[in-house]
């Protein structure tokens, strides 16, 4: 989940924090200061807190859903552009194994890639 917008004036606040939500959070602060001065009741402040909490939760969930939907749409566009085939690419060139010999068979290439990526997850050094 993005923590802030990429550039511009909104880069100093979270991506889910809209102008309307910011106004509600400021309103909550005003209700709190009024409660501290004795001008409003505790129930009014608790209602303001509940409203802001719900709005914040909904804004974050909405951002997550929009991001997931955008990824799904971009994935569909990508596969549509390459002909709609969701097959693995077969144009991997020749590879060198640990001993320096050329690997041409697909099964050997797969084993070599698996060993390489597994070495990144463990403390073993890769060739």
C-alpha positions as CSV (number, residue, x, y, z in Angstrom):
1,X,0.0,0.0,0.0
2,X,1.5,3.3,-1.0
3,X,2.3,5.5,2.0
4,X,2.2,8.8,0.1
5,X,1.6,10.2,-3.4
6,X,4.6,10.4,-5.8
7,X,5.0,14.1,-6.2
8,X,3.3,17.4,-5.7
9,X,1.7,19.1,-2.8
10,X,0.0,15.9,-1.6
11,X,3.3,14.1,-1.1
12,X,3.4,15.1,2.6
13,X,0.3,13.1,3.5
14,X,-0.8,9.5,3.0
15,X,-2.4,8.5,-0.3
16,X,-5.7,7.5,1.3
17,X,-6.1,10.9,3.1
18,X,-8.5,12.9,1.0
19,X,-9.5,16.5,1.5
20,X,-12.8,15.5,2.9
21,X,-11.3,13.1,5.4
22,X,-8.7,15.7,6.4
23,X,-11.6,18.1,7.1
24,X,-13.3,15.5,9.3
25,X,-10.1,14.9,11.3
26,X,-9.8,18.7,11.9
27,X,-13.4,18.7,13.0
28,X,-12.6,15.9,15.5
29,X,-9.8,18.0,16.9
30,X,-12.1,21.0,17.3
31,X,-14.7,18.8,19.1
32,X,-11.9,17.5,21.4
33,X,-10.7,21.0,22.3
34,X,-14.3,22.0,22.9
35,X,-14.8,19.0,25.2
36,X,-11.6,19.9,27.1
37,X,-13.0,23.4,27.7
38,X,-16.4,22.0,28.8
39,X,-18.4,23.3,25.8
40,X,-19.5,19.9,24.6
41,X,-20.2,16.4,26.0
42,X,-18.0,13.3,26.0
43,X,-20.6,11.5,23.9
44,X,-20.3,14.2,21.1
45,X,-16.5,13.7,21.1
46,X,-16.8,9.9,21.0
47,X,-19.2,10.1,18.1
48,X,-16.7,12.3,16.2
49,X,-14.0,9.7,16.9
50,X,-16.2,6.9,15.7
51,X,-17.1,8.7,12.5
52,X,-13.5,9.6,11.7
53,X,-12.3,6.0,12.5
54,X,-15.0,4.6,10.1
55,X,-14.1,7.0,7.4
56,X,-10.4,6.3,7.7
57,X,-11.0,2.6,7.6
58,X,-13.2,2.9,4.5
59,X,-10.6,5.2,2.7
60,X,-7.8,2.7,3.3
61,X,-9.9,-0.2,2.1
62,X,-11.0,1.7,-1.0
63,X,-7.4,2.5,-1.8
64,X,-6.5,-1.2,-1.5
65,X,-9.4,-2.2,-3.7
66,X,-8.5,0.4,-6.4
67,X,-4.9,-0.8,-6.4
68,X,-5.9,-4.4,-6.8
69,X,-8.3,-3.6,-9.6
70,X,-5.7,-1.5,-11.4
71,X,-3.2,-4.3,-11.2
72,X,-5.8,-6.8,-12.6
73,X,-6.7,-4.4,-15.4
74,X,-3.0,-3.8,-16.3
75,X,-2.4,-7.5,-16.3
76,X,-5.2,-8.1,-18.7
77,X,-4.0,-5.4,-21.0
78,X,-0.5,-6.8,-20.9
79,X,-1.6,-10.3,-21.9
80,X,-4.0,-8.9,-24.5
81,X,-1.0,-7.0,-26.0
82,X,1.1,-10.1,-26.3
83,X,-1.6,-12.1,-28.0
84,X,-3.6,-13.4,-25.1
85,X,-1.3,-16.3,-24.4
86,X,-0.5,-16.9,-20.8
87,X,2.3,-19.4,-21.5
88,X,5.9,-19.3,-20.2
89,X,8.4,-17.6,-22.5
90,X,10.5,-20.1,-24.3
91,X,13.2,-17.8,-25.6
92,X,15.7,-18.3,-22.7
93,X,19.2,-18.4,-24.2
94,X,22.0,-20.7,-23.3
95,X,23.1,-20.8,-19.6
96,X,26.3,-21.8,-17.8
97,X,26.0,-24.2,-14.9
98,X,28.3,-24.3,-11.8
99,X,31.0,-26.2,-13.7
100,X,31.0,-23.7,-16.7
101,X,29.2,-26.1,-19.1
102,X,26.5,-24.8,-21.4
103,X,22.9,-25.8,-20.5
104,X,20.5,-26.3,-23.4
105,X,17.8,-28.5,-22.0
106,X,14.7,-26.8,-20.6
107,X,14.6,-29.1,-17.5
108,X,18.2,-28.3,-16.7
109,X,17.5,-24.6,-17.1
110,X,14.6,-24.8,-14.7
111,X,16.8,-26.6,-12.2
112,X,19.5,-24.0,-12.6
113,X,17.1,-21.1,-12.1
114,X,15.5,-22.8,-9.1
115,X,18.9,-23.3,-7.5
116,X,19.9,-19.7,-8.2
117,X,16.7,-18.2,-6.7
118,X,16.7,-20.5,-3.8
119,X,20.3,-19.5,-3.0
120,X,19.1,-15.9,-2.7
121,X,16.7,-17.0,0.1
122,X,19.3,-18.9,2.0
123,X,22.8,-18.0,3.1
124,X,24.5,-20.1,0.4
125,X,26.6,-18.2,-2.1
126,X,25.5,-18.5,-5.8
127,X,27.9,-19.6,-8.5
